[in-house]
Amino acid sequence: MDLLDKDFLINFFYLALKEVERRKEDINKLNVYPVPDGDTGTNMLMTLKSSLEEINKINPKNIGEVSEAITKGSLMGARGNSGVIMSQIFKGMNIVLKDKEKITPKELSLSLIEGVSKAYKAVIKPVEGTILTVSKSFAKSFYEEIKRGKSFEESYFNALKETRETLKKTPEMLSILKEAGVVDAGGLGFLVFMEGGFKAISKREVEMEKIETKEAKLYQKLEFPYDVVILLKTELDEENLMKDFNLNGDSLIVGREENLIKVHFHTDNYLKLIDYFQKKGSLIKINVENMQHEVDILSSKEKEVGFVSVSRGEGFNKILKDAGVDEIVDGGQTFNPSTKDILDAIERINSKNIIVFPNNKNVIFSALQTKELTEKRVEVIPTKSIPECISSLTIIDKNLPVDEMIEEIENIIKNIRTIEVTKSIRDTKFNGKLIKKGDYIAIYDDRIYNSNDSPEDTAIISLKNLEIEDGTLITIYYGEEIEEERAKEFKEKIEKIFPNCDIEIYSGGQPLYYYIISLE
Amino acid sequence: MRGKSFIHEKSIKDIAVLSAMRCYGIVGLAPVNVVQKVQKILGWNEASRGVEVIFKENKIFIIFHVILSKGINIKEVIHNLIEQTEYSFEKMIGIKPEIRVIVEGVKEE
């Protein structure tokens, strides 16, 4: 195995920098943490360029001097968080590389381990799901591959692969990323840097990642919500006091004044914390505050338009939430929500414009009454069924101004037909037709179909009586009394009858109605 | 917007502290002096965590007393801290505070 000399490292660094330069905008676009100002790629590049300038300035004689130049340049020219972190990685690597003429790939991998460990030490609470995590993943897997006896090229290539996987997992580690639907920008920057460097090692092509970007939504979930301060009287010194302290948390500060010790800590379990210190001395004062509460209040951002929907059934509630409904009011046929219920939901939403979907004709009036009772602008869309609300919210562009949005929704609703399948609770006459108690009935607009066979057959009778064009989307929401298997069989039946339609099936979980079927 | 909202000084301090905790390069917050700190424990809402909040002429001033990691670009870390803190405040309460950072020391890990 050839040793790696100064020319290798210069070439590596140059190619890595070029790759970051080429993909700078991709990296910028992802930037949501800690500040979504879209400059991660730019900052990283500036930092690397400062290192390159330093290399050019000193004309290094060996690999150690190249490393010194990179370290010095990145320290002086560090820009942004990712730049500062890169400078710390280089600084750690330099501990291994300085004074060396040439190095083995193993020494390179060791220097990376050193670099990452250095980088982790320069922050109170290292945040996972960032460039720190991604660089650690590379260093670790590169080192392990080398140790297993793989070639330099192979090890590096495999480490890149592993790092790409880690990068993909960053949204699971840092919720801000997940909410914004992106991977970490600094992490991608590091990966791109290493991918560029690979060109100095091998002619092999590196797989490029396509990463979608979305606008960042912000909500902070604190990992350690309780801010605890304990004042303790003890003869122990700090070291003995904290000797077997191993609770999860951050921001530990211990202060002492003679035999009084003040401990400050953020934790997810303050009882354990108090328990720990209780054994170490006599507690004088304890103060626990839930920071999440304040963060929640402060960070809830005002929305342009808020949506309230009346719904019954777990399945429906979930589908509605996914479609973008902010508040759900429990209610439906035979259980109409009051004006106050709807009003409360309206007031809970942090938005001045509210659109209400009553989803039942008996609820429309209560919904309209809320208009007089709130400062907010309330618009009621006279939806008669939940699928109308689901389809509207799934289709419309939620960035439209309110008036345009309402117009859009009304257009969408015109094209949706809903059939509700239930059981008659008494003998009745409907449009001259006699319906017996216990009959299954399918209601569509002002038409009603009945049969005493089964809810499925009744639904099919009603469907056959409607004009259904080819290409219609038929969505079946099955109720709480229907089992999934049975609903699936029903779906297959319908597929046979309407082979040119798209059929979808969801659990609506609604009571009373066996099936709610929408056609659009 | 109608009506008034009030933001407690403690909330302001919490946001500031969170910003500092997560700022890369900062390894600690330093109390101005220990004696004061112990006395202040009794009033936890007072400045006690290395962050001072001052209201003056309709502005919020935040003063951080920080300890940095040794061998780091101090200027850039301070810049990042200011940027991140301003962002948190603008996002959460729509106010841009005046931020001062006092480096109380550097620490080798």
Chai-1 contact restraints between the chains, C-beta under 6 A:
chainA,res_idxA,chainB,res_idxB,connection_type,confidence,min_distance_angstrom,max_distance_angstrom,comment,restraint_id
A,P34,B,Q84,contact,1.0,0.0,6.0,A-B,restraint_1
A,V35,B,E83,contact,1.0,0.0,6.0,A-B,restraint_2
A,V35,B,Q84,contact,1.0,0.0,6.0,A-B,restraint_3
A,V35,B,Y87,contact,1.0,0.0,6.0,A-B,restraint_4
A,L75,B,N73,contact,1.0,0.0,6.0,A-B,restraint_5
A,A78,B,N73,contact,1.0,0.0,6.0,A-B,restraint_6
A,A78,B,E76,contact,1.0,0.0,6.0,A-B,restraint_7
A,N81,B,Y24,contact,1.0,0.0,6.0,A-B,restraint_8
A,N81,B,N80,contact,1.0,0.0,6.0,A-B,restraint_9
A,V84,B,Y24,contact,1.0,0.0,6.0,A-B,restraint_10
A,V84,B,G25,contact,1.0,0.0,6.0,A-B,restraint_11
A,V84,B,N73,contact,1.0,0.0,6.0,A-B,restraint_12
A,V84,B,E76,contact,1.0,0.0,6.0,A-B,restraint_13
A,I85,B,Y24,contact,1.0,0.0,6.0,A-B,restraint_14
A,K91,B,G71,contact,1.0,0.0,6.0,A-B,restraint_15
A,K121,B,E109,contact,1.0,0.0,6.0,A-B,restraint_16
A,A122,B,G25,contact,1.0,0.0,6.0,A-B,restraint_17
A,A122,B,S69,contact,1.0,0.0,6.0,A-B,restraint_18
A,V123,B,Y24,contact,1.0,0.0,6.0,A-B,restraint_19
A,I124,B,M21,contact,1.0,0.0,6.0,A-B,restraint_20
A,I124,B,V27,contact,1.0,0.0,6.0,A-B,restraint_21
A,K125,B,M21,contact,1.0,0.0,6.0,A-B,restraint_22
A,V127,B,R22,contact,1.0,0.0,6.0,A-B,restraint_23
A,L218,B,K91,contact,1.0,0.0,6.0,A-B,restraint_24
A,V229,B,W44,contact,1.0,0.0,6.0,A-B,restraint_25
A,L231,B,I41,contact,1.0,0.0,6.0,A-B,restraint_26
A,S251,B,M21,contact,1.0,0.0,6.0,A-B,restraint_27
A,G255,B,V34,contact,1.0,0.0,6.0,A-B,restraint_28
A,G255,B,K37,contact,1.0,0.0,6.0,A-B,restraint_29
A,E257,B,V34,contact,1.0,0.0,6.0,A-B,restraint_30
A,E257,B,V38,contact,1.0,0.0,6.0,A-B,restraint_31
A,L260,B,V38,contact,1.0,0.0,6.0,A-B,restraint_32
A,K262,B,I41,contact,1.0,0.0,6.0,A-B,restraint_33
A,N287,B,W44,contact,1.0,0.0,6.0,A-B,restraint_34
A,M291,B,D14,contact,1.0,0.0,6.0,A-B,restraint_35
A,E294,B,S11,contact,1.0,0.0,6.0,A-B,restraint_36
A,E294,B,D14,contact,1.0,0.0,6.0,A-B,restraint_37
A,L298,B,M92,contact,1.0,0.0,6.0,A-B,restraint_38
A,L298,B,I93,contact,1.0,0.0,6.0,A-B,restraint_39
A,S299,B,M92,contact,1.0,0.0,6.0,A-B,restraint_40
